[in-house]
Amino acid sequence: MDKADYEYPSMMNNGENNGIGIHRVEIPPPQPFFKSLKNTVKETLFPDDPLRRFKNQTALRKFILGVQYFFPIFEWGSRYNFGFFKADLIAGITIASLAIPQGISYAKLGNLPPILGLYSSFIPPLVYALMGSSRDLAVGTVAVGSLLMASMLGSEVNASENPTLYLHLAFTATFFTGLFEVALGFFRLGFIVDFLSHATIVGFMGGAATVVILQQLKGILGLEHFTHATDVVSVLRSVFTQTHQWRWESAVLGFCFLFYLMLAKFFSQKRPKLFWISAMAPLTSVILGTILVYITHAEKHGVAVIGELKKGLNPPSIMDLSFGSKYMTTAIKTGIVTGVISLAEGIAVGRSFAMFKNYHIDGNKEMIAFGMMNIVGSCTSCYLTTGPFSRSAVNFNAGCKTAVSNVVMALAVMVTLLLLTPLFHFTPLVVLSSIIIAAMLGLIDYNAAIHLWHVDKFDFLVCISAYIGVVFGNIEIGLVMAVGLSLLRVLLFVARPRTLVLGNIPDSMIYRNVEQYPNTNNVPGVLILDIGAPIYFTNSSYLRERISRWIDDEEEKLKSSGETTLQYVILDMGAVGNIDTSGISMFEEVKKNLHRRDLKLVLANPGAEVMKKLNKAKFIETLGHEWMFLTVGEAVEACNFMLHSCKPKSSEDASQKWSNNV
C-alpha cells in the first residue's frame, strides 16, 4: 500500500502536507525548576498579582502606592466630598442605634461585662475605617463569635466564679484571633477560609443561631441558674426542670418586645425604604424597656436589669493579656477558631455588598484589616469583632458611601460611653434577650437549605450535619463535622474523578457524553473516554481499574451485538491539568494491558504540563508521538482511517506504517 492510499481528504491542504496528523501536539519548551516553582507559588499565593501596580513606578510613587494598599483611606480620601459625608453621617447614626443595644447584648451572650460591647463598637471601627477596603461593612461584635468564645473559654474557666481570669483570657483569645487573621492576610493564605463552603456556613450559622435563641430563654423566663452547655438537650432540660422559677412578668415583657422587633423587621422587608424602622427598633426597645422598668420598679419583681455601666472610654488592657497563663493553649485555640469563623462571615458579607455596588474588595487586605482591629482591640478592652451581616445590611440600606460611616458610628458610641452609660442602669436583660432572638432568627436561612436540597444533595448533607452537630453537640463538633464532610467531598472529587464515554453528535465533529446526549453515534471499533480531573497518586489506581472496566463493558457490548471488534481506546485529556509519576505509571500499565489485548492507546488534547512530564518520563517515545492528537475529532479520523484503509497483520505493523505516513 503506497502513501497515496493513506491520504485522508479532510486533512489535505491544497495538495501540501498530505496525510493525517498534520496538527502535531507540541511538547512545551523546558523550563528551569526554580522558575516553574516560582510560577506555581505565585499562582497559589498571588493570583491577583498585587505588585502589578508597582511596576515601572518611581520610588516615591511606589511608597505612596504601598501606603494606599495597606491604608485604603488614603486612596479614596482625596475624592471624598460633602455629598458622601451627608450619606455616611445618616448611615453612621443609624447603625449606631443598632450597635449600642447589640453590643451590650452580645457581650452578655459571651459572659463578658456589658460595657465591653460598647468598647468593641468604638476602637475597632476606627481601625477598619483606616485599613478596610469595603465601603459597606459595618464593624462590631457578633452573636456567633460571642457564643463560640463563651463556649470554648467557659469549658476551662467559669466566668461567674473567676471573672477576672475569664476576661483576661477573652482579651488574649482576641489578640490571637487578630494575629492569626493578619498572618493569613500577610502570607496570602486566604484560600484556607474557602474550605468553609457555603453549605457549611449556612448550616453552622443556623445551628449557632438556634443555640443562641434557646439560651435566651434564660433571660426571657427570668431564670437565675442556667446550664453552661450549648446543646439543645441540656438547654431544654435546664428550662423545664425550673418551671417553678419562671417569671411571668419577665416572659410577658420579653414576648411583647420580641413581637415589636419582628413587626418592625417585617415592615422594613416589605418596604425597603422604611429600613430605619427595623434599624431603630432595638434602641427603641432599650429606651422603652428602661423607662418602663424605672417607672414600675419591675427590677424588684423578678425583672433583671443590666446595672451600673462604667462611664468613660476604653481603658488599656495590654497588661491583661495572659501569655503566661496555663490556659494559653485554650486561648490560642479559641482565637484560631473564632478567627476563621469571623473571617468567613466578614469577607462573605463584604463581597456580597461589593457585588451589589459593582466594586472589588481584596480578601487578603480585609484579613489584615480584621486582624489589626482585633489586635488593637485586645489592647483596648475590646473582644472579637468582625463585619456582621445585620449591621452591614442596615449600613448598606441607609445609603453609606464609604467607611466613614464606621467613624460616625464610633463617635456616637464614644458620646454614649462618655455621657449616656448611666441611663442603661435600668435596662432589662429580657429586652437584650429579645434583641438577640430577633437578630438570630434572620440567620436561620431555611430557604438556602431548601435550595441546597434541590441543587446538590451532598451540600445539603454538609449543611444539615453542621446544623445537627452544633445543636445536639456543641459548636466545635458542628464545625468539625461540616469541615470534615467538605474535605471528604474534595477528596472524593480528586480520588474518584468522573470518566465518561463520548459519542459523536450527528453531522458534526463534536464528541460529548453519551448519557447527556442520547442521540450521539458510537464510532465503530473505537472507545472514547473522557477523564475529568488531574491524575495523581490518589486516583491513578482507580482510573486504571475504571478504564479497564469501560473496555470490558464495551467489548461485551460489541460481542453481543456482533459489531466491529474494539481496536482503539482514545483518552480525552482536556480536563487533565496535571499528572504525577503515579499517573504516568498508570498510563504505562494501561498501555501494556491494551497491548496484551491487541488494542491501541490514543491520547487526545493533552495539556502542556502533561506533555512536559510524559516527555521527561519517555512515555511519548513508548506510545509514539503520532498517536497523540490535538482534538478527539482528529484522533477519531485517524483511527477510522486505520480501520478502513489499512489492514496490517498486527497493531505494531499498523504503528510502523502510521509513523512512516505522518
C-alpha positions as CSV (number, residue, x, y, z in Angstrom):
1,M,0.0,0.0,0.0
2,D,1.7,3.2,-1.1
3,K,1.5,6.7,0.5
4,A,-1.4,7.8,-1.6
5,D,-3.5,5.1,0.0
6,Y,-3.0,6.8,3.4
7,E,-4.1,10.2,2.3
8,Y,-7.2,11.4,4.1
9,P,-9.2,14.1,2.2
10,S,-10.5,16.0,5.2
11,M,-6.9,16.7,6.3
12,M,-5.5,17.7,2.9
13,N,-4.3,21.3,2.4
14,N,-4.3,22.1,-1.4
15,G,-2.0,19.2,-2.1
16,E,0.5,20.2,0.6
17,N,1.3,18.4,3.8
18,N,-0.8,15.5,2.7
19,G,-1.6,12.9,5.4
20,I,-3.2,12.7,8.7
21,G,-2.0,14.2,11.9
22,I,-0.6,17.5,10.5
23,H,-1.7,19.3,13.7
24,R,1.1,17.9,15.8
25,V,0.9,18.0,19.6
26,E,3.8,20.1,20.7
27,I,6.0,19.5,23.7
28,P,6.4,22.8,25.6
29,P,10.0,24.1,25.9
30,P,11.9,23.1,29.0
31,Q,11.6,25.4,32.0
32,P,14.1,25.6,34.9
33,F,12.8,24.0,38.1
34,F,13.0,27.2,40.2
35,K,11.2,29.2,37.6
36,S,8.4,26.6,37.5
37,L,8.3,26.6,41.3
38,K,8.1,30.4,41.4
39,N,5.2,30.4,38.9
40,T,3.3,27.8,40.9
41,V,3.8,29.7,44.2
42,K,2.8,33.0,42.5
43,E,-0.4,31.5,41.2
44,T,-1.2,29.9,44.5
45,L,-0.5,32.9,46.8
46,F,-0.7,35.9,44.4
47,P,-3.5,35.1,41.8
48,D,-4.5,38.8,41.8
49,D,-0.9,40.0,41.1
50,P,-0.9,42.7,43.8
51,L,2.5,44.0,42.8
52,R,1.4,44.8,39.3
53,R,0.6,48.4,40.2
54,F,4.2,49.0,41.4
55,K,5.8,48.1,38.0
56,N,7.7,50.9,36.2
57,Q,7.0,53.4,39.1
58,T,9.3,55.8,40.8
59,A,10.4,55.1,44.4
60,L,8.2,57.9,45.7
61,R,5.2,56.6,43.7
62,K,5.9,53.1,45.0
63,F,5.9,54.4,48.6
64,I,2.6,56.2,48.1
65,L,1.0,53.1,46.4
66,G,2.3,51.0,49.3
67,V,0.7,53.3,51.9
68,Q,-2.6,53.3,49.9
69,Y,-2.5,49.5,49.7
70,F,-2.4,49.0,53.5
71,F,-4.4,52.1,54.2
72,P,-7.1,52.4,51.5
73,I,-8.5,55.6,53.2
74,F,-5.6,57.5,51.6
75,E,-6.7,56.3,48.2
76,W,-10.4,57.3,48.3
77,G,-10.0,60.1,50.8
78,S,-8.8,62.5,48.2
79,R,-12.1,62.0,46.3
80,Y,-14.3,62.4,49.4
81,N,-16.8,65.2,49.3
82,F,-19.7,66.7,51.3
83,G,-22.3,64.7,49.5
84,F,-20.6,61.5,50.6
85,F,-20.3,62.8,54.2
86,K,-24.1,63.5,54.4
87,A,-24.9,59.9,53.3
88,D,-22.2,58.5,55.7
89,L,-23.5,60.6,58.6
90,I,-27.0,59.3,58.3
91,A,-25.8,55.7,57.8
92,G,-23.4,56.0,60.8
93,I,-26.0,57.3,63.2
94,T,-28.4,54.6,62.0
95,I,-26.0,51.8,62.6
96,A,-25.0,53.3,66.0
97,S,-28.6,52.9,67.1
98,L,-28.3,49.2,66.3
99,A,-24.7,48.8,67.5
100,I,-25.3,50.1,71.1
101,P,-28.0,47.6,72.1
102,Q,-26.5,44.8,70.1
103,G,-23.0,45.4,71.6
104,I,-24.4,45.2,75.1
105,S,-26.5,42.1,74.3
106,Y,-23.7,40.2,72.6
107,A,-21.2,40.9,75.4
108,K,-23.7,39.4,77.8
109,L,-24.0,36.4,75.5
110,G,-20.2,36.0,75.7
111,N,-20.4,36.0,79.5
112,L,-18.5,39.3,79.4
113,P,-19.2,42.7,81.1
114,P,-21.8,44.6,79.0
115,I,-19.6,47.6,78.7
116,L,-17.2,45.6,76.6
117,G,-19.8,45.5,73.9
118,L,-19.7,49.3,73.7
119,Y,-15.9,49.4,73.9
120,S,-15.8,46.9,70.9
121,S,-18.0,49.3,68.9
122,F,-15.7,52.2,69.4
123,I,-12.0,51.4,68.7
124,P,-12.3,48.5,66.0
125,P,-14.5,50.5,63.6
126,L,-11.9,53.3,63.6
127,V,-9.1,50.9,62.7
128,Y,-11.2,49.3,60.0
129,A,-12.1,52.7,58.5
130,L,-8.3,53.2,58.0
131,M,-7.4,49.8,56.7
132,G,-10.6,48.2,55.3
133,S,-11.4,48.1,51.6
134,S,-15.2,47.6,51.9
135,R,-17.5,50.7,51.6
136,D,-20.4,48.9,53.2
137,L,-19.1,46.7,56.0
138,A,-20.2,47.9,59.5
139,V,-17.8,46.6,62.1
140,G,-18.8,45.2,65.5
141,T,-19.4,42.2,67.7
142,V,-21.3,39.2,66.5
143,A,-23.6,36.7,68.3
144,V,-22.0,33.6,66.9
145,G,-18.5,34.7,67.8
146,S,-19.6,35.7,71.3
147,L,-21.2,32.3,71.8
148,L,-18.2,30.5,70.4
149,M,-15.9,32.4,72.8
150,A,-18.2,31.7,75.8
151,S,-18.4,28.0,74.9
152,M,-14.6,27.4,74.4
153,L,-13.4,29.6,77.2
154,G,-16.2,28.6,79.5
155,S,-15.2,24.9,79.2
156,E,-12.0,25.8,81.1
157,V,-12.8,28.8,83.2
158,N,-16.1,29.7,84.9
159,A,-17.0,33.3,84.1
160,S,-19.0,33.7,87.3
161,E,-16.5,32.1,89.7
162,N,-13.4,33.7,88.2
163,P,-14.5,36.7,86.1
164,T,-11.1,38.4,86.0
165,L,-9.2,35.4,84.6
166,Y,-12.1,34.8,82.1
167,L,-11.9,38.4,81.0
168,H,-8.1,38.3,80.5
169,L,-8.5,35.1,78.5
170,A,-11.1,36.8,76.3
171,F,-8.6,39.6,75.6
172,T,-5.8,37.1,74.9
173,A,-8.0,35.0,72.6
174,T,-9.0,38.2,70.7
175,F,-5.3,39.0,70.4
176,F,-4.6,35.6,68.8
177,T,-7.6,36.0,66.6
178,G,-6.1,39.2,65.2
179,L,-2.6,37.6,64.9
180,F,-4.0,34.7,63.0
181,E,-6.0,36.9,60.7
182,V,-3.0,39.2,60.0
183,A,-0.8,36.2,59.3
184,L,-3.4,34.7,56.8
185,G,-3.6,38.0,55.0
186,F,0.1,38.9,55.0
187,F,1.2,35.4,53.8
188,R,-1.7,35.4,51.3
189,L,-3.3,32.3,52.8
190,G,-6.8,33.4,52.5
191,F,-7.7,30.4,50.4
192,I,-7.8,28.4,53.7
193,V,-11.1,30.2,54.6
194,D,-12.5,28.8,51.4
195,F,-12.7,25.4,52.9
196,L,-15.7,26.7,54.8
197,S,-18.1,26.2,51.9
198,H,-21.4,28.0,51.5
199,A,-23.3,24.9,52.7
200,T,-21.0,24.7,55.8
201,I,-21.7,28.3,56.7
202,V,-25.4,28.1,56.2
203,G,-25.7,25.0,58.5
204,F,-23.2,26.3,61.1
205,M,-24.8,29.8,61.3
206,G,-28.3,28.3,61.5
207,G,-27.2,25.9,64.3
208,A,-25.4,28.6,66.2
209,A,-28.4,30.9,65.9
210,T,-30.7,28.1,67.2
211,V,-28.5,27.6,70.2
212,V,-28.3,31.3,70.9
213,I,-32.1,31.6,70.7
214,L,-32.6,28.7,73.1
215,Q,-30.1,30.2,75.5
216,Q,-32.1,33.4,75.6
217,L,-34.9,31.6,77.3
218,K,-32.9,32.2,80.5
219,G,-33.4,36.0,80.1
220,I,-37.0,35.7,78.7
221,L,-38.1,33.5,81.6
222,G,-36.1,35.4,84.3
223,L,-34.1,32.3,85.4
224,E,-31.1,32.9,87.7
225,H,-29.4,29.5,87.3
226,F,-28.9,28.1,83.8
227,T,-26.7,25.4,82.2
228,H,-23.4,26.4,80.6
229,A,-23.8,23.7,78.0
230,T,-24.9,24.8,74.5
231,D,-26.6,21.6,73.2
232,V,-30.4,21.7,72.8
233,V,-31.0,18.8,75.2
234,S,-29.1,20.4,78.1
235,V,-30.7,23.8,77.5
236,L,-34.3,22.4,77.4
237,R,-33.6,20.3,80.4
238,S,-32.4,23.4,82.3
239,V,-35.6,25.3,81.2
240,F,-38.2,22.6,82.0
241,T,-36.7,21.5,85.3
242,Q,-37.1,25.0,86.7
243,T,-40.7,25.7,85.8
244,H,-41.4,26.8,89.3
245,Q,-38.9,29.6,88.9
246,W,-40.3,31.0,85.7
247,R,-41.2,34.8,86.0
248,W,-44.3,35.6,84.1
249,E,-43.6,39.4,84.3
250,S,-40.3,38.8,82.5
251,A,-41.9,36.5,80.0
252,V,-44.7,38.9,79.1
253,L,-42.2,41.8,78.7
254,G,-39.9,39.7,76.6
255,F,-42.5,38.4,74.2
256,C,-44.0,41.9,73.8
257,F,-40.7,43.4,72.8
258,L,-39.9,40.4,70.5
259,F,-43.2,40.9,68.8
260,Y,-42.4,44.6,68.3
261,L,-39.0,43.8,66.9
262,M,-40.3,41.2,64.5
263,L,-43.1,43.5,63.4
264,A,-40.6,46.3,62.7
265,K,-38.4,43.9,60.7
266,F,-41.5,42.7,58.7
267,F,-42.4,46.3,57.7
268,S,-38.8,47.1,56.7
269,Q,-38.7,44.0,54.5
270,K,-42.0,44.8,52.8
271,R,-41.0,48.5,52.3
272,P,-37.2,48.7,51.9
273,K,-37.3,52.5,52.1
274,L,-38.5,52.1,55.7
275,F,-35.3,50.2,56.7
276,W,-34.8,52.7,59.5
277,I,-37.8,51.3,61.4
278,S,-36.1,48.0,61.8
279,A,-32.7,49.6,62.5
280,M,-34.1,51.9,65.2
281,A,-36.3,49.1,66.8
282,P,-33.5,47.7,69.1
283,L,-32.6,51.1,70.5
284,T,-36.3,52.0,70.8
285,S,-36.8,48.7,72.7
286,V,-34.0,49.5,75.1
287,I,-35.3,53.0,75.8
288,L,-38.9,51.9,76.3
289,G,-37.8,48.9,78.4
290,T,-35.6,51.1,80.6
291,I,-38.4,53.7,81.1
292,L,-40.9,51.0,81.9
293,V,-38.7,49.3,84.5
294,Y,-37.8,52.7,86.0
295,I,-41.4,53.8,86.4
296,T,-42.8,50.4,87.6
297,H,-39.7,49.3,89.7
298,A,-40.0,46.0,87.9
299,E,-36.5,45.1,89.0
300,K,-38.0,44.4,92.4
301,H,-40.4,41.9,90.9
302,G,-38.1,39.5,89.2
303,V,-37.1,41.5,86.1
304,A,-33.3,41.5,86.0
305,V,-31.5,44.7,84.8
306,I,-28.0,45.5,83.5
307,G,-27.0,47.5,86.5
308,E,-24.2,50.0,86.6
309,L,-22.1,50.6,83.4
310,K,-18.8,52.4,83.9
311,K,-18.6,55.8,82.3
312,G,-15.5,56.6,80.2
313,L,-13.6,55.5,77.2
314,N,-11.8,52.2,76.7
315,P,-9.2,51.5,79.4
316,P,-5.9,49.9,78.2
317,S,-5.8,46.1,78.6
318,I,-2.4,45.3,77.1
319,M,-1.2,44.3,80.5
320,D,-4.1,42.0,80.9
321,L,-3.1,39.7,78.1
322,S,-2.3,36.3,79.7
323,F,0.6,35.0,77.7
324,G,1.9,33.1,80.7
325,S,-1.3,31.5,81.8
326,K,-1.8,27.8,82.0
327,Y,-4.9,28.3,79.8
328,M,-2.7,29.7,77.0
329,T,-3.5,26.7,74.7
330,T,-7.2,27.3,75.2
331,A,-6.8,31.0,74.3
332,I,-4.9,30.2,71.2
333,K,-7.4,27.5,70.1
334,T,-10.3,29.9,70.7
335,G,-8.5,32.7,68.8
336,I,-7.9,30.5,65.7
337,V,-11.4,29.0,65.6
338,T,-13.2,32.3,66.2
339,G,-10.8,33.9,63.7
340,V,-11.8,31.5,60.9
341,I,-15.5,32.0,61.6
342,S,-15.3,35.8,61.8
343,L,-13.2,35.9,58.6
344,A,-15.7,33.7,56.8
345,E,-18.6,35.9,57.8
346,G,-16.9,39.2,57.4
347,I,-15.4,38.6,54.0
348,A,-18.6,36.9,52.7
349,V,-20.7,39.9,53.8
350,G,-18.2,42.4,52.3
351,R,-18.1,40.6,49.0
352,S,-21.9,40.4,48.8
353,F,-22.4,44.1,49.2
354,A,-19.5,44.9,46.9
355,M,-21.2,42.8,44.2
356,F,-24.3,44.9,44.6
357,K,-22.3,48.2,44.1
358,N,-20.0,46.7,41.4
359,Y,-16.7,47.2,43.1
360,H,-14.0,44.8,44.3
361,I,-12.6,44.1,47.7
362,D,-9.3,42.3,48.3
363,G,-9.8,39.3,50.7
364,N,-6.2,39.3,51.9
365,K,-6.3,43.1,52.7
366,E,-9.6,42.5,54.5
367,M,-7.9,39.8,56.6
368,I,-5.1,42.2,57.6
369,A,-7.7,44.9,58.4
370,F,-9.8,42.5,60.6
371,G,-6.6,41.2,62.3
372,M,-5.3,44.7,63.1
373,M,-8.6,45.8,64.6
374,N,-8.7,42.7,66.8
375,I,-5.1,43.1,67.9
376,V,-5.6,46.8,68.7
377,G,-9.0,45.9,70.2
378,S,-7.4,43.3,72.5
379,C,-5.1,46.0,73.9
380,T,-8.0,48.5,74.5
381,S,-10.6,46.3,76.4
382,C,-12.4,45.0,73.3
383,Y,-13.2,41.5,72.3
384,L,-13.8,39.7,69.0
385,T,-15.1,41.9,66.2
386,T,-15.9,41.4,62.5
387,G,-18.4,42.6,59.9
388,P,-21.8,41.2,61.0
389,F,-24.5,40.9,58.3
390,S,-27.3,42.6,60.1
391,R,-25.4,45.8,60.9
392,S,-23.8,45.9,57.4
393,A,-27.2,45.4,55.8
394,V,-28.5,48.4,57.7
395,N,-25.4,50.4,56.7
396,F,-26.0,49.5,53.0
397,N,-29.7,50.3,53.1
398,A,-29.0,53.6,54.9
399,G,-27.0,54.7,51.8
400,C,-23.5,54.7,53.1
401,K,-20.8,55.7,50.6
402,T,-17.5,54.9,52.4
403,A,-16.1,53.5,55.6
404,V,-16.6,56.9,57.2
405,S,-20.0,55.6,58.4
406,N,-18.0,53.4,60.8
407,V,-16.2,56.5,62.1
408,V,-19.6,58.2,62.7
409,M,-20.8,55.1,64.5
410,A,-17.7,55.0,66.6
411,L,-18.1,58.7,67.5
412,A,-21.7,58.1,68.5
413,V,-20.6,55.2,70.7
414,M,-17.9,57.5,72.2
415,V,-20.6,60.0,73.2
416,T,-22.6,57.2,74.8
417,L,-19.5,56.0,76.7
418,L,-18.7,59.5,78.0
419,L,-22.2,60.7,78.8
420,L,-25.0,58.2,78.5
421,T,-23.9,54.9,80.2
422,P,-25.7,55.7,83.5
423,L,-29.0,55.7,81.6
424,F,-28.6,52.0,80.9
425,H,-28.7,51.1,84.6
426,F,-32.4,50.0,84.5
427,T,-32.3,48.4,81.0
428,P,-34.0,45.0,81.5
429,L,-32.0,41.9,80.4
430,V,-35.1,40.5,78.9
431,V,-35.0,43.3,76.3
432,L,-31.5,42.3,75.4
433,S,-32.6,38.7,75.0
434,S,-35.4,39.8,72.7
435,I,-33.0,41.8,70.6
436,I,-30.7,38.8,70.2
437,I,-33.5,36.4,69.3
438,A,-34.8,38.8,66.7
439,A,-31.3,39.1,65.2
440,M,-30.7,35.4,65.3
441,L,-33.9,34.4,63.5
442,G,-32.5,36.0,60.4
443,L,-29.5,33.7,60.5
444,I,-31.6,30.5,60.2
445,D,-31.7,30.5,56.4
446,Y,-34.1,27.7,55.7
447,N,-34.6,28.9,52.1
448,A,-30.9,28.4,51.4
449,A,-31.2,24.8,52.9
450,I,-34.1,24.0,50.7
451,H,-32.2,25.4,47.7
452,L,-29.2,23.1,48.6
453,W,-31.6,20.1,48.7
454,H,-32.9,20.8,45.2
455,V,-29.5,21.6,43.7
456,D,-27.0,19.3,45.5
457,K,-27.9,16.6,48.0
458,F,-24.4,16.3,49.3
459,D,-24.2,20.0,50.0
460,F,-27.5,19.7,51.9
461,L,-26.0,16.8,53.9
462,V,-23.0,19.0,54.8
463,C,-25.4,21.8,55.8
464,I,-27.6,19.6,58.0
465,S,-24.5,17.9,59.5
466,A,-23.2,21.2,60.6
467,Y,-26.6,22.2,62.0
468,I,-27.1,18.9,63.9
469,G,-23.6,18.9,65.2
470,V,-23.9,22.4,66.6
471,V,-27.5,22.0,68.0
472,F,-27.1,18.5,69.5
473,G,-23.4,18.5,70.3
474,N,-21.5,21.8,70.6
475,I,-20.2,24.5,68.2
476,E,-16.8,22.8,67.9
477,I,-18.3,19.4,67.0
478,G,-20.6,21.0,64.4
479,L,-17.7,22.9,62.8
480,V,-15.5,19.8,62.7
481,M,-18.3,17.7,61.2
482,A,-19.1,20.3,58.5
483,V,-15.4,21.0,57.6
484,G,-14.7,17.2,57.7
485,L,-17.6,16.5,55.2
486,S,-16.5,19.3,53.0
487,L,-12.9,18.0,52.9
488,L,-14.3,14.5,52.2
489,R,-16.1,15.8,49.2
490,V,-12.9,17.5,47.9
491,L,-11.1,14.2,48.4
492,L,-13.8,12.3,46.6
493,F,-13.6,14.8,43.7
494,V,-9.9,14.1,43.5
495,A,-9.8,10.4,44.3
496,R,-12.8,9.4,42.2
497,P,-12.9,11.6,39.1
498,R,-15.7,11.2,36.6
499,T,-14.8,9.1,33.5
500,L,-17.3,9.3,30.7
501,V,-17.9,7.6,27.4
502,L,-18.1,10.1,24.5
503,G,-20.0,9.7,21.3
504,N,-20.3,11.8,18.1
505,I,-23.1,14.3,17.7
506,P,-24.6,13.7,14.2
507,D,-23.4,15.8,11.4
508,S,-20.6,17.4,13.4
509,M,-17.0,16.8,14.7
510,I,-18.2,17.3,18.3
511,Y,-17.9,14.5,20.8
512,R,-20.0,14.6,24.0
513,N,-21.1,12.4,26.9
514,V,-23.4,9.7,25.6
515,E,-25.6,9.9,28.7
516,Q,-26.2,13.6,28.4
517,Y,-26.7,13.4,24.6
518,P,-28.5,10.1,23.9
519,N,-28.6,10.8,20.2
520,T,-24.9,10.6,19.8
521,N,-23.4,7.9,17.5
522,N,-20.8,5.4,18.6
523,V,-17.7,5.1,16.5
524,P,-17.3,1.5,15.3
525,G,-14.1,-0.1,16.7
526,V,-13.3,3.0,18.8
527,L,-13.9,3.7,22.5
528,I,-13.6,7.3,23.5
529,L,-13.2,8.1,27.3
530,D,-13.1,11.5,28.9
531,I,-11.0,11.8,32.1
532,G,-12.4,14.6,34.2
533,A,-9.6,15.6,36.6
534,P,-5.9,15.8,37.1
535,I,-4.2,12.4,37.6
536,Y,-2.4,12.0,40.9
537,F,-1.4,9.2,43.2
538,T,-4.8,9.5,44.9
539,N,-6.8,8.5,41.8
540,S,-4.4,6.7,39.5
541,S,-5.3,3.2,40.7
542,Y,-9.0,4.0,40.4
543,L,-8.6,5.3,36.9
544,R,-6.7,2.3,35.8
545,E,-9.4,0.0,37.1
546,R,-12.2,2.2,35.7
547,I,-10.7,2.4,32.2
548,S,-10.3,-1.4,32.3
549,R,-14.0,-1.8,33.2
550,W,-15.1,0.5,30.4
551,I,-13.1,-1.5,28.0
552,D,-14.6,-4.8,29.3
553,D,-18.1,-3.4,29.1
554,E,-17.5,-2.1,25.5
555,E,-16.1,-5.4,24.3
556,E,-19.0,-7.4,25.8
557,K,-21.5,-4.9,24.2
558,L,-19.8,-5.3,20.8
559,K,-19.6,-9.1,21.1
560,S,-23.3,-9.4,21.9
561,S,-24.3,-7.2,19.1
562,G,-22.0,-8.7,16.5
563,E,-20.5,-5.3,15.6
564,T,-16.9,-4.5,14.7
565,T,-14.4,-5.6,17.4
566,L,-12.8,-2.9,19.6
567,Q,-9.4,-1.8,18.3
568,Y,-8.7,1.7,19.6
569,V,-9.1,3.4,23.0
570,I,-9.0,7.2,22.9
571,L,-8.5,9.1,26.2
572,D,-9.7,12.8,26.1
573,M,-7.2,14.6,28.3
574,G,-8.7,18.1,28.0
575,A,-9.6,18.2,31.7
576,V,-6.3,16.7,32.9
577,G,-4.4,19.8,34.0
578,N,-1.6,17.9,35.7
579,I,-0.1,14.5,36.2
580,D,2.4,13.0,38.7
581,T,4.7,10.0,38.5
582,S,1.9,7.6,39.7
583,G,-0.3,8.9,36.9
584,I,2.4,8.2,34.3
585,S,2.9,4.7,35.7
586,M,-0.8,4.2,35.4
587,F,-0.6,5.2,31.7
588,E,2.3,2.7,31.2
589,E,0.2,-0.1,32.8
590,V,-2.9,0.8,30.7
591,K,-0.8,0.7,27.5
592,K,0.7,-2.7,28.4
593,N,-2.7,-4.0,29.2
594,L,-4.2,-2.8,25.9
595,H,-1.2,-4.2,24.0
596,R,-1.9,-7.7,25.5
597,R,-5.5,-7.4,24.3
598,D,-4.4,-6.2,20.8
599,L,-5.8,-2.7,21.4
600,K,-4.1,0.6,20.7
601,L,-4.0,3.6,23.2
602,V,-4.5,7.0,21.7
603,L,-4.3,10.4,23.6
604,A,-6.3,13.5,22.6
605,N,-5.8,17.1,23.8
606,P,-3.0,16.6,26.4
607,G,-2.1,19.9,28.1
608,A,1.4,21.5,28.3
609,E,2.1,20.3,31.8
610,V,1.0,16.8,31.0
611,M,3.1,16.7,27.8
612,K,6.2,18.0,29.6
613,K,6.0,15.2,32.2
614,L,5.1,12.5,29.7
615,N,8.1,13.5,27.6
616,K,10.5,13.5,30.5
617,A,9.3,10.1,31.5
618,K,9.9,8.8,27.9
619,F,6.3,7.8,27.7
620,I,5.8,9.7,24.4
621,E,8.5,7.6,22.8
622,T,6.9,4.4,24.2
623,L,3.5,5.4,22.9
624,G,4.6,7.1,19.7
625,H,4.1,10.8,19.2
626,E,1.9,10.0,16.1
627,W,-0.7,8.6,18.5
628,M,-1.2,12.0,20.3
629,F,-3.7,14.4,18.7
630,L,-4.9,17.9,19.4
631,T,-8.6,17.0,19.4
632,V,-10.8,14.0,19.8
633,G,-12.1,14.6,16.2
634,E,-8.6,14.2,14.7
635,A,-7.9,11.1,16.8
636,V,-11.2,9.5,15.6
637,E,-10.4,10.4,12.0
638,A,-7.0,8.8,12.3
639,C,-8.4,5.6,13.9
640,N,-11.2,5.4,11.3
641,F,-8.5,5.8,8.6
642,M,-6.5,2.9,10.0
643,L,-9.6,0.8,10.4
644,H,-10.9,1.3,6.8
645,S,-7.7,1.8,4.8
646,C,-5.0,-0.2,6.5
647,K,-5.2,-3.9,7.3
648,P,-1.9,-4.7,8.9
649,K,-1.1,-8.1,10.5
650,S,-0.6,-6.6,13.9
651,S,-1.0,-3.3,15.8
652,E,2.8,-2.9,15.8
653,D,2.8,-3.1,12.0
654,A,0.0,-0.5,12.0
655,S,2.0,1.8,14.2
656,Q,5.1,1.5,12.0
657,K,3.1,2.2,8.8
658,W,1.3,5.1,10.5
659,S,4.5,6.5,11.8
660,N,6.1,6.3,8.3
661,N,3.0,8.0,6.8
662,V,2.8,11.0,9.2
